Amino acid sequence: MDASEAVTLTLAGKMSANALGELRRQIDQAHNLSKSVVLDLSEVTLVDRHSAQFLAAQTGERVRLINCPEYLERWIPRPSAP
């Protein structure tokens, strides 16, 4: 993923299911512009179960997580190396 072709969304604070609709809209908007998405989780302090599942479902070719808190790592499966 080329950084010049990516939109970085920095998330902060508590992440709950209530905010997932807006995050989904932002991701979709970037994808509609043919941009990949980088989600920076360095400022996230707490993630509910629905949000963790959402983040896990988003990871892939066009969405990358960076600065993922250690407590969240076990909930987010990482792609296997080829």
N, C-alpha and C positions, 0 to 999 in steps of 0.2 A: 504494500500500500504506500504510495507516494504521498508524503506529507502535503505537497502542494495541491493534491487532489482530494484532501480530506478536510472535513469540518470537525473541529474539536469542541466538544460540549463538556464543560467542567461542572460537575455536580458537587453540591456542598450540603452539609447538615444531615438531617434524618430523611431517609428515602422511604416513602410509603406508597401504597397502591394508589392513593389519591392523586399523585403527581404523574403516574405512568402515561395517562392520556396525552398530556402536554409533551412529555419526553418522546413518545411515539410520533407525535406530529412533527417535532423537530427532526427526528431521524428520517421520517418520510420526506420531509421538505429537502433535506440534504440529498437523499437518494434521487429525488425528482430532478435535482440539478446535476445528476451524475457524479455526486461526491460520495466518497466513503466517509465513515464517521469514526472518530476517536472519542471514547467516553473516558474522561479523566476523573477517577474516583478518589483522588488524594485528599479531598476535604469532606468525604462522606464519613459520618460518625456512626450511623445506625441504619440498617437495611431490614425491612420486614420480609417475610417469606415470599409474598407475591412479587416484590421488587427483585429479590434474588433470583427467582424463577424467570422473571422478565429479562434480567441481565444475562442469564445463562442462555436463554433462547435467542438473544440478539447477537451473541458472539459468533463470528463467522468471517466470511470473506470481506464483507463491506462494513462490519462493525468490529472495532478492536477496543478492548479495555486496557487502560494503563493506570498505574499507581493504585492497583486494587488492594484494599486493606487486607491484612493477613487473615482476619476472622472470616472474610468473605471468600477467600481463595478456595476453601473446601466445597463451597456451594456452586462454584463456577467451573465446569469442566473445561479444560484446555484442549485445543485440537492436538492430536497426536502428530509427532514428526513422521514424515514419509520414510 
